[in-house]
């Protein structure tokens, strides 16, 4: 199983060398650094350590990851930050479920074992809220969807459609994996305190991630996405309707408001119905795609068995 380690970087000269050395000691020689035009010695150090270095054509972590997915063609791609917060030796935990054939996308759960000071109080609270929001909307029991340490099979990283260019990329990767019917799971990893200054703005980026969690819901479950809009319209219609009825008992007629009440309630119901139909179509496509993927994997396994016999 050919594995490529992908490290998006931006001014990580203090830690990039140790990260690359860690993977080299474990026997992983195919290391790709996607550098976002660092102004320090990140690229030079990465080249000295034996990594391939590609200067990012755009900006943002999300764009770097999308570019790496286009370049790499290995059986498995391991994605890790270059700030030294993740341990290279944890890569075996990420790869084991893929080797065993029980997962297509494995996420490292940082909350299983994080060093004191690895999260600021605001970041920790924000992470917990965003993960809870994700579990509420998607109904999937994942504890750390924002983790930057992941392993993905070729089928996954070549098929996901990435549009987010910033720190929302981890959320989009998770949603895309689920939406396309691939198997995703978490494994416990360690998380260390970073040496330099974080590039993440807790409030600004936290808001973007929160909006992304809801916005991407349409790719995973249109019924849940449209349900909120439908309920809001129905509630508005009910409130206006109560007012119309209340005034009617006082012998005051509001014909236009009565029409508005009907329109709001009917529109809300139609939106919910549209979401349900879209959800059914999406689920059917996902199931079909999953069955085709399983059939192809079975055929590949049989082909490998036959080749070994020959």
BELQUIGI-V281639 format. One record per backbone hydrogen bond with DSSP energy under -1.0 kcal/mol. NH is the residue of the N-H (numbers start at 1). CO is the residue of the C=O. E is the energy in kcal/mol with one decimal. If there is no record, write none. Layout:
# BELQUIGI-V281639
nh=NH co=CO e=E
nh=NH co=CO e=E
This chain:
# BELQUIGI-V281639
nh=4 co=76 e=-2.2
nh=5 co=30 e=-2.7
nh=6 co=78 e=-3.5
nh=7 co=32 e=-2.9
nh=9 co=34 e=-2.6
nh=15 co=12 e=-1.2
nh=16 co=12 e=-2.7
nh=19 co=15 e=-2.0
nh=20 co=16 e=-2.3
nh=21 co=17 e=-2.6
nh=22 co=18 e=-2.2
nh=23 co=19 e=-1.6
nh=24 co=20 e=-2.4
nh=25 co=21 e=-2.4
nh=27 co=24 e=-1.5
nh=28 co=23 e=-2.5
nh=31 co=29 e=-1.4
nh=32 co=5 e=-3.5
nh=33 co=52 e=-3.3
nh=34 co=7 e=-1.6
nh=35 co=54 e=-2.5
nh=36 co=9 e=-2.9
nh=37 co=35 e=-1.1
nh=45 co=41 e=-2.6
nh=46 co=42 e=-2.3
nh=47 co=43 e=-2.3
nh=48 co=44 e=-2.3
nh=49 co=45 e=-1.8
nh=50 co=47 e=-1.3
nh=51 co=46 e=-2.4
nh=52 co=31 e=-2.8
nh=54 co=33 e=-3.0
nh=56 co=35 e=-3.7
nh=62 co=165 e=-1.3
nh=63 co=165 e=-1.2
nh=64 co=60 e=-1.7
nh=65 co=61 e=-2.4
nh=66 co=62 e=-2.3
nh=67 co=63 e=-2.1
nh=68 co=64 e=-2.1
nh=69 co=65 e=-2.3
nh=70 co=66 e=-1.3
nh=71 co=67 e=-1.5
nh=72 co=68 e=-2.8
nh=76 co=2 e=-2.2
nh=77 co=152 e=-2.9
nh=78 co=4 e=-3.0
nh=79 co=150 e=-2.9
nh=80 co=6 e=-2.2
nh=90 co=87 e=-1.6
nh=91 co=88 e=-2.1
nh=94 co=90 e=-1.2
nh=95 co=91 e=-2.1
nh=96 co=92 e=-1.8
nh=99 co=95 e=-2.7
nh=100 co=96 e=-2.3
nh=102 co=97 e=-2.5
nh=104 co=183 e=-2.4
nh=105 co=183 e=-1.8
nh=106 co=151 e=-2.8
nh=107 co=185 e=-2.6
nh=108 co=149 e=-2.6
nh=109 co=187 e=-3.3
nh=112 co=109 e=-1.1
nh=113 co=110 e=-1.1
nh=115 co=191 e=-3.2
nh=118 co=115 e=-2.4
nh=124 co=120 e=-2.6
nh=125 co=121 e=-2.3
nh=126 co=122 e=-2.6
nh=127 co=123 e=-2.7
nh=128 co=124 e=-2.2
nh=129 co=125 e=-2.4
nh=130 co=126 e=-2.6
nh=131 co=127 e=-2.5
nh=132 co=128 e=-2.2
nh=133 co=129 e=-2.5
nh=134 co=130 e=-2.1
nh=135 co=131 e=-2.3
nh=136 co=132 e=-2.2
nh=137 co=133 e=-2.3
nh=138 co=134 e=-2.9
nh=139 co=135 e=-1.8
nh=142 co=140 e=-2.0
nh=147 co=144 e=-1.2
nh=150 co=79 e=-2.3
nh=151 co=106 e=-2.2
nh=152 co=77 e=-2.8
nh=153 co=104 e=-2.3
nh=154 co=75 e=-2.0
nh=157 co=153 e=-2.2
nh=158 co=154 e=-2.0
nh=159 co=156 e=-1.1
nh=160 co=156 e=-1.8
nh=169 co=166 e=-1.4
nh=172 co=168 e=-2.2
nh=173 co=169 e=-2.7
nh=174 co=170 e=-2.0
nh=175 co=171 e=-2.5
nh=176 co=172 e=-2.8
nh=177 co=173 e=-1.9
nh=178 co=174 e=-2.0
nh=179 co=175 e=-3.2
nh=180 co=176 e=-1.8
nh=181 co=178 e=-1.4
nh=182 co=177 e=-2.1
nh=185 co=105 e=-1.9
nh=187 co=107 e=-2.3
nh=189 co=109 e=-1.8
nh=191 co=113 e=-1.9
nh=192 co=85 e=-3.3
nh=205 co=201 e=-2.5
nh=207 co=203 e=-2.2
nh=208 co=204 e=-1.8
nh=209 co=205 e=-2.5
nh=210 co=206 e=-2.4
nh=211 co=207 e=-2.5
nh=212 co=208 e=-2.3
nh=213 co=209 e=-2.4
nh=214 co=210 e=-1.5
nh=215 co=211 e=-3.2
nh=216 co=212 e=-2.7
nh=217 co=214 e=-1.2
nh=219 co=216 e=-1.7
nh=221 co=217 e=-3.7
nh=225 co=221 e=-1.9
nh=226 co=222 e=-2.8
nh=227 co=223 e=-1.4
nh=230 co=226 e=-2.6
nh=231 co=227 e=-2.7
nh=232 co=228 e=-2.3
nh=233 co=229 e=-2.2
nh=234 co=230 e=-2.4
nh=235 co=231 e=-2.7
nh=236 co=232 e=-2.4
nh=237 co=233 e=-2.4
nh=238 co=234 e=-2.5
nh=239 co=235 e=-2.5
nh=240 co=236 e=-2.6
nh=241 co=237 e=-2.4
nh=242 co=238 e=-2.5
nh=243 co=239 e=-1.8
nh=244 co=240 e=-2.3
nh=245 co=241 e=-2.6
nh=246 co=242 e=-2.6
nh=247 co=243 e=-2.5
nh=248 co=244 e=-2.0
nh=249 co=245 e=-2.0
nh=251 co=248 e=-2.1
nh=252 co=247 e=-2.5
nh=258 co=254 e=-2.1
nh=259 co=255 e=-2.1
nh=260 co=256 e=-2.4
nh=261 co=257 e=-2.4
nh=262 co=258 e=-1.9
nh=263 co=259 e=-2.5
nh=264 co=260 e=-2.7
nh=265 co=261 e=-2.2
nh=266 co=262 e=-2.8
nh=267 co=263 e=-2.6
nh=268 co=264 e=-2.3
nh=269 co=265 e=-2.2
nh=270 co=266 e=-2.4
nh=271 co=267 e=-2.4
nh=272 co=268 e=-2.1
nh=273 co=269 e=-2.3
nh=274 co=270 e=-2.7
nh=275 co=271 e=-2.2
nh=276 co=272 e=-2.1
nh=277 co=273 e=-2.3
nh=278 co=274 e=-2.5
nh=279 co=275 e=-2.4
nh=280 co=276 e=-2.1
nh=281 co=277 e=-2.2
nh=282 co=278 e=-2.6
nh=283 co=279 e=-2.8
nh=284 co=280 e=-2.1
nh=285 co=281 e=-2.1
nh=286 co=282 e=-2.6
nh=287 co=283 e=-2.6
nh=288 co=284 e=-2.3
nh=289 co=285 e=-2.7
nh=290 co=286 e=-2.5
nh=291 co=287 e=-2.3
nh=292 co=288 e=-2.3
nh=293 co=289 e=-2.4
nh=294 co=290 e=-2.6
nh=295 co=291 e=-2.3
nh=296 co=292 e=-2.5
nh=297 co=293 e=-2.2
nh=298 co=294 e=-2.3
nh=299 co=295 e=-2.3
nh=300 co=296 e=-2.1
nh=301 co=297 e=-2.2
nh=302 co=298 e=-2.3
nh=303 co=299 e=-2.1
nh=304 co=300 e=-2.2
nh=305 co=301 e=-2.1
nh=306 co=302 e=-2.4
nh=307 co=303 e=-2.3
nh=308 co=304 e=-1.9
nh=309 co=305 e=-1.8
nh=310 co=306 e=-2.0
